[in-house]
Amino acid sequence: MTPEERSAYAKKLAAMRRPENMRRAYKRTRGPKGWSAEDAAAAKVAARLAAERLVERLIANGTIPRSDIDGANATVAALTLLAAPGGAKADKLAAARKLLRHYHADLAGMV
């Protein structure tokens, strides 16, 4: 089969597909596996509140400076992502990289 014939055959097969099967990426519309959407949303809110309380304690102890708003927000986002159910591994790594870039720029390339 020539490349032109393969291309024509692929176009013919694509034309025969039903539109609902044409989605290229799978998009999960509910919560993580084993969780209902409501339970996952509630767990995410609880994780965010716990992360905010922890960051407030870190600011009170002086671990995170009061003027470091970006660092506090990045810490809350990373802790929420790690504690909440589900979440993609790439998102968790991105949150870790963001924290490292903010606090330890020399180590950011290692993750």
Backbone as a printed PyTorch tensor [residue, N CA C, xyz], in Angstrom:
tensor([[[  0.8350,  -1.1770,   0.0000],
         [  0.0000,   0.0000,   0.0000],
         [  0.8870,   1.2500,   0.0000]],

        [[  0.6130,   2.1630,  -0.8770],
         [  1.4040,   3.3890,  -0.9580],
         [  0.9620,   4.3520,   0.1400]],

        [[  1.7880,   5.3310,   0.4340],
         [  1.3890,   6.3050,   1.4470],
         [  0.0860,   7.0300,   1.0980]],

        [[ -0.1320,   7.2990,  -0.1810],
         [ -1.3610,   7.9740,  -0.5880],
         [ -2.5740,   7.0830,  -0.3410]],

        [[ -2.4220,   5.7880,  -0.6220],
         [ -3.5290,   4.8480,  -0.3880],
         [ -3.8180,   4.7150,   1.1050]],

        [[ -2.7590,   4.6760,   1.9220],
         [ -2.9580,   4.5980,   3.3750],
         [ -3.6820,   5.8310,   3.8880]],

        [[ -3.2940,   6.9910,   3.3750],
         [ -3.9270,   8.2380,   3.7910],
         [ -5.4000,   8.2580,   3.3940]],

        [[ -5.6960,   7.8250,   2.1830],
         [ -7.0920,   7.7860,   1.7260],
         [ -7.9020,   6.7940,   2.5540]],

        [[ -7.3040,   5.6480,   2.8840],
         [ -8.0020,   4.6420,   3.6840],
         [ -8.2650,   5.1680,   5.1010]],

        [[ -7.2910,   5.8730,   5.6790],
         [ -7.4740,   6.4450,   7.0140],
         [ -8.5880,   7.4850,   7.0050]],

        [[ -8.6520,   8.2960,   5.9520],
         [ -9.7220,   9.2920,   5.8480],
         [-11.0760,   8.6250,   5.6930]],

        [[-11.1280,   7.5220,   4.9550],
         [-12.3790,   6.7820,   4.7850],
         [-12.8450,   6.2110,   6.1200]],

        [[-11.9130,   5.6270,   6.8880],
         [-12.2690,   5.0810,   8.1990],
         [-12.7200,   6.1900,   9.1520]],

        [[-12.0530,   7.3380,   9.1030],
         [-12.4220,   8.4570,   9.9680],
         [-13.8140,   8.9690,   9.6280]],

        [[-14.1690,   8.9650,   8.3500],
         [-15.4920,   9.4330,   7.9310],
         [-16.5890,   8.4810,   8.4020]],

        [[-16.2500,   7.2050,   8.5880],
         [-17.2490,   6.2230,   9.0090],
         [-17.4860,   6.2360,  10.5210]],

        [[-16.6030,   6.8800,  11.2890],
         [-16.7500,   6.8960,  12.7440],
         [-17.9300,   7.7460,  13.1650]],

        [[-18.5150,   7.3570,  14.2900],
         [-19.5960,   8.1610,  14.8490],
         [-18.9990,   9.3610,  15.5860]],

        [[-19.6720,  10.5140,  15.5630],
         [-19.1080,  11.7210,  16.1870],
         [-18.8330,  11.5620,  17.6810]],

        [[-19.6730,  10.8070,  18.3870],
         [-19.4550,  10.6770,  19.8350],
         [-18.2000,   9.8660,  20.1560]],

        [[-17.6850,   9.1360,  19.1760],
         [-16.4630,   8.3670,  19.3920],
         [-15.2150,   9.1030,  18.9010]],

        [[-15.3700,  10.3330,  18.4760],
         [-14.2550,  11.0770,  17.8950],
         [-13.4090,  11.8040,  18.9370]],

        [[-13.8550,  11.8040,  20.1920],
         [-13.0860,  12.4980,  21.2200],
         [-11.6820,  11.9280,  21.2980]],

        [[-10.7070,  12.7890,  21.3130],
         [ -9.3130,  12.3440,  21.3380],
         [ -8.8410,  12.0370,  22.7590]],

        [[ -9.3330,  12.7750,  23.7290],
         [ -8.8620,  12.6020,  25.1020],
         [-10.0240,  12.2110,  25.9980]],

        [[ -9.7310,  11.3630,  26.9660],
         [-10.7480,  10.9470,  27.9220],
         [-10.8570,  12.0090,  28.9960]],

        [[-12.0540,  12.4710,  29.2580],
         [-12.2590,  13.4650,  30.2970],
         [-13.1990,  12.8870,  31.3340]],

        [[-12.6880,  12.7270,  32.5300],
         [-13.5050,  12.1870,  33.6070],
         [-14.4100,  13.2990,  34.1200]],

        [[-15.6960,  13.0480,  34.1670],
         [-16.6380,  14.0850,  34.5750],
         [-17.0480,  13.9440,  36.0310]],

        [[-16.6650,  12.8780,  36.6690],
         [-17.0210,  12.7010,  38.0710],
         [-15.7520,  12.7750,  38.9090]],

        [[-15.8510,  12.3790,  40.1480],
         [-14.6940,  12.4150,  41.0270],
         [-13.7260,  11.2860,  40.7390]],

        [[-12.7030,  11.1550,  41.5470],
         [-11.7340,  10.0750,  41.3670],
         [-12.3900,   8.7080,  41.5230]],

        [[-11.7150,   7.6860,  41.0630],
         [-12.2630,   6.3340,  41.1090],
         [-12.5840,   5.9540,  42.5540]],

        [[-13.8040,   5.4870,  42.7550],
         [-14.2410,   5.0980,  44.0870],
         [-14.8600,   6.2340,  44.8870]],

        [[-14.8920,   7.4280,  44.3480],
         [-15.4460,   8.5950,  45.0290],
         [-16.6140,   9.1280,  44.2100]],

        [[-17.6380,   9.6090,  44.9020],
         [-18.6790,  10.3440,  44.1930],
         [-18.1720,  11.7760,  44.0020]],

        [[-18.7650,  12.4960,  43.0840],
         [-18.3170,  13.8650,  42.8110],
         [-18.4850,  14.7480,  44.0410]],

        [[-19.5870,  14.5570,  44.7740],
         [-19.8390,  15.3760,  45.9640],
         [-18.8120,  15.0860,  47.0580]],

        [[-18.5110,  13.7970,  47.2710],
         [-17.5350,  13.4340,  48.2980],
         [-16.1470,  13.9610,  47.9510]],

        [[-15.7820,  13.8760,  46.6850],
         [-14.4730,  14.3710,  46.2590],
         [-14.3850,  15.8860,  46.4320]],

        [[-15.4580,  16.5970,  46.1040],
         [-15.4580,  18.0550,  46.2660],
         [-15.3530,  18.4300,  47.7420]],

        [[-16.0760,  17.7060,  48.5980],
         [-16.0150,  17.9790,  50.0360],
         [-14.6190,  17.6890,  50.5830]],

        [[-14.0060,  16.6060,  50.1320],
         [-12.6560,  16.2700,  50.5880],
         [-11.6470,  17.3110,  50.1220]],

        [[-11.8510,  17.8450,  48.9160],
         [-10.9380,  18.8680,  48.4090],
         [-11.0610,  20.1580,  49.2230]],

        [[-12.2900,  20.5250,  49.5740],
         [-12.4910,  21.7230,  50.4000],
         [-11.8600,  21.5230,  51.7730]],

        [[-12.0520,  20.3370,  52.3520],
         [-11.4630,  20.0470,  53.6600],
         [ -9.9360,  20.0860,  53.5890]],

        [[ -9.3640,  19.5660,  52.5120],
         [ -7.9070,  19.5910,  52.3450],
         [ -7.4060,  21.0230,  52.2140]],

        [[ -8.1610,  21.8520,  51.4870],
         [ -7.7460,  23.2530,  51.3340],
         [ -7.7950,  24.0000,  52.6680]],

        [[ -8.8510,  23.7640,  53.4530],
         [ -8.9540,  24.4200,  54.7610],
         [ -7.8160,  23.9810,  55.6830]],

        [[ -7.5000,  22.6860,  55.6720],
         [ -6.3950,  22.1890,  56.4970],
         [ -5.0690,  22.7900,  56.0420]],

        [[ -4.8750,  22.9170,  54.7340],
         [ -3.6440,  23.5090,  54.2060],
         [ -3.5390,  24.9780,  54.6020]],

        [[ -4.6510,  25.6950,  54.5450],
         [ -4.6320,  27.1090,  54.9360],
         [ -4.3160,  27.2610,  56.4200]],

        [[ -4.8770,  26.3740,  57.2620],
         [ -4.5730,  26.4260,  58.6990],
         [ -3.0870,  26.1550,  58.9460]],

        [[ -2.5290,  25.1770,  58.2320],
         [ -1.1130,  24.8580,  58.3970],
         [ -0.2370,  26.0290,  57.9650]],

        [[ -0.5680,  26.6550,  56.8510],
         [  0.2260,  27.7900,  56.3750],
         [  0.1140,  28.9590,  57.3480]],

        [[ -1.0650,  29.1620,  57.9350],
         [ -1.2030,  30.2180,  58.9470],
         [ -0.2910,  29.9480,  60.1420]],

        [[ -0.1930,  28.6780,  60.5490],
         [  0.7090,  28.3320,  61.6570],
         [  2.1670,  28.5330,  61.2530]],

        [[  2.5090,  28.1870,  60.0100],
         [  3.8790,  28.3880,  59.5400],
         [  4.2300,  29.8710,  59.4880]],

        [[  3.2720,  30.6990,  59.1110],
         [  3.5050,  32.1470,  59.0980],
         [  3.6570,  32.6640,  60.5230]],

        [[  2.8210,  32.1640,  61.4420],
         [  2.9040,  32.5920,  62.8390],
         [  4.2420,  32.1860,  63.4610]],

        [[  4.7700,  31.0230,  63.0870],
         [  6.0610,  30.5590,  63.6130],
         [  7.2370,  31.2650,  62.9660]],

        [[  7.0160,  31.9150,  61.8450],
         [  8.0900,  32.5940,  61.1390],
         [  8.7730,  31.7340,  60.0920]],

        [[  8.2750,  30.5250,  59.8740],
         [  8.8560,  29.6610,  58.8480],
         [  8.6440,  30.2610,  57.4650]],

        [[  7.4490,  30.7830,  57.2390],
         [  7.1480,  31.5070,  56.0030],
         [  6.9980,  32.9770,  56.3870]],

        [[  7.7670,  33.8770,  55.7780],
         [  7.6460,  35.3020,  56.1190],
         [  6.2540,  35.8480,  55.7650]],

        [[  5.7840,  36.7950,  56.5710],
         [  4.4560,  37.3910,  56.3260],
         [  4.3910,  38.0830,  54.9630]],

        [[  5.5010,  38.6000,  54.4950],
         [  5.5110,  39.3190,  53.2180],
         [  5.5250,  38.3790,  52.0170]],

        [[  5.7200,  37.0930,  52.2540],
         [  5.8440,  36.1220,  51.1600],
         [  4.4700,  35.5570,  50.7880]],

        [[  3.6690,  36.3630,  50.1040],
         [  2.3180,  35.9540,  49.7050],
         [  2.3760,  34.8400,  48.6600]],

        [[  3.2850,  34.9850,  47.6740],
         [  3.3880,  33.9720,  46.6150],
         [  3.7890,  32.6130,  47.1740]],

        [[  4.7270,  32.6040,  48.0950],
         [  5.1550,  31.3440,  48.7010],
         [  4.0460,  30.6940,  49.5050]],

        [[  3.2830,  31.5040,  50.2340],
         [  2.1690,  30.9650,  51.0130],
         [  1.1020,  30.3840,  50.0930]],

        [[  0.7950,  31.0990,  49.0140],
         [ -0.2100,  30.5900,  48.0680],
         [  0.2580,  29.3090,  47.3850]],

        [[  1.5290,  29.2540,  47.0150],
         [  2.0670,  28.0430,  46.3840],
         [  2.0420,  26.8700,  47.3510]],

        [[  2.3300,  27.1380,  48.6250],
         [  2.3030,  26.0760,  49.6310],
         [  0.8920,  25.5650,  49.8350]],

        [[ -0.0780,  26.4690,  49.9120],
         [ -1.4800,  26.0510,  50.0610],
         [ -1.9100,  25.2200,  48.8630]],

        [[ -1.5710,  25.6670,  47.6620],
         [ -1.9670,  24.9300,  46.4570],
         [ -1.3410,  23.5400,  46.4280]],

        [[ -0.0630,  23.4490,  46.7710],
         [  0.6160,  22.1470,  46.7430],
         [  0.0560,  21.2100,  47.8040]],

        [[ -0.1530,  21.7170,  49.0140],
         [ -0.6910,  20.8630,  50.0780],
         [ -2.1090,  20.4150,  49.7640]],

        [[ -2.9030,  21.2860,  49.1690],
         [ -4.2650,  20.9150,  48.7850],
         [ -4.2400,  19.8180,  47.7360]],

        [[ -3.3840,  19.9800,  46.7490],
         [ -3.2960,  18.9840,  45.6780],
         [ -2.8490,  17.6330,  46.2030]],

        [[ -1.9210,  17.6330,  47.1520],
         [ -1.4120,  16.3720,  47.6800],
         [ -2.4040,  15.7020,  48.6170]],

        [[ -3.1660,  16.4790,  49.3770],
         [ -4.0720,  15.8920,  50.3620],
         [ -5.4280,  15.5300,  49.7760]],

        [[ -5.8230,  16.1790,  48.6940],
         [ -7.1340,  15.9160,  48.0960],
         [ -7.1000,  14.5910,  47.3400]],

        [[ -8.2390,  13.9200,  47.2340],
         [ -8.2720,  12.6570,  46.4910],
         [ -8.1060,  12.9010,  44.9960]],

        [[ -7.5020,  11.9310,  44.3340],
         [ -7.3190,  12.0310,  42.8880],
         [ -6.1790,  12.9640,  42.5520]],

        [[ -6.2710,  13.5670,  41.4030],
         [ -5.2250,  14.4710,  40.9600],
         [ -4.2000,  13.7410,  40.1240]],

        [[ -3.7720,  14.3670,  39.0870],
         [ -2.8040,  13.7550,  38.1790],
         [ -1.3980,  13.8820,  38.7490]],

        [[ -0.5740,  12.9080,  38.4410],
         [  0.8100,  12.9260,  38.9060],
         [  1.5310,  14.1560,  38.3640]],

        [[  1.2250,  14.5370,  37.1350],
         [  1.8730,  15.7070,  36.5320],
         [  1.5250,  16.9770,  37.3000]],

        [[  0.2780,  17.0880,  37.7730],
         [ -0.1160,  18.2640,  38.5480],
         [  0.6300,  18.3150,  39.8770]],

        [[  0.7950,  17.1480,  40.5110],
         [  1.5070,  17.0980,  41.7850],
         [  2.9780,  17.4590,  41.6000]],

        [[  3.5830,  16.9680,  40.5240],
         [  4.9750,  17.3250,  40.2490],
         [  5.1160,  18.8100,  39.9280]],

        [[  4.1420,  19.3650,  39.2180],
         [  4.1860,  20.7970,  38.8980],
         [  4.1000,  21.6340,  40.1700]],

        [[  3.2660,  21.2130,  41.1230],
         [  3.1600,  21.9360,  42.3910],
         [  4.4700,  21.8450,  43.1660]],

        [[  5.0950,  20.6760,  43.1600],
         [  6.3820,  20.5210,  43.8420],
         [  7.4500,  21.3980,  43.1890]],

        [[  7.4580,  21.4460,  41.8520],
         [  8.4240,  22.2960,  41.1470],
         [  8.2140,  23.7730,  41.4760]],

        [[  6.9460,  24.1730,  41.5690],
         [  6.6460,  25.5740,  41.8720],
         [  7.1790,  25.9470,  43.2520]],

        [[  6.9860,  25.0550,  44.2240],
         [  7.5120,  25.3190,  45.5630],
         [  9.0380,  25.3730,  45.5540]],

        [[  9.6530,  24.4200,  44.8570],
         [ 11.1180,  24.4190,  44.8110],
         [ 11.6630,  25.6580,  44.1150]],

        [[ 11.0150,  26.0720,  43.0250],
         [ 11.4680,  27.2840,  42.3280],
         [ 11.3790,  28.4920,  43.2450]],

        [[ 10.3590,  28.5180,  44.0830],
         [ 10.1720,  29.6740,  44.9480],
         [ 11.1550,  29.6710,  46.1210]],

        [[ 11.3170,  28.5170,  46.7650],
         [ 12.1330,  28.4650,  47.9750],
         [ 13.5750,  28.0390,  47.7240]],

        [[ 13.8020,  27.1430,  46.7690],
         [ 15.1520,  26.6360,  46.4910],
         [ 15.3430,  26.5780,  44.9790]],

        [[ 15.6310,  27.7030,  44.3950],
         [ 15.7310,  27.7870,  42.9310],
         [ 16.8280,  26.8840,  42.3840]],

        [[ 17.8840,  26.6450,  43.1650],
         [ 18.9770,  25.8030,  42.6810],
         [ 18.5810,  24.3310,  42.5920]],

        [[ 17.5480,  23.9010,  43.3210],
         [ 17.1060,  22.5080,  43.2930],
         [ 15.9300,  22.2710,  42.3550]],

        [[ 15.3750,  23.3120,  41.7660],
         [ 14.1340,  23.1950,  40.9930],
         [ 14.2690,  22.2640,  39.8000]],

        [[ 15.4280,  22.1560,  39.2050],
         [ 15.5950,  21.3090,  38.0340],
         [ 15.6910,  19.8310,  38.3500]],

        [[ 15.7940,  19.4730,  39.6200],
         [ 15.9510,  18.0660,  39.9920],
         [ 14.6440,  17.2980,  40.0080]],

        [[ 13.5220,  17.9880,  40.0780],
         [ 12.2130,  17.3150,  40.1450],
         [ 11.5660,  17.3610,  38.7920]]])
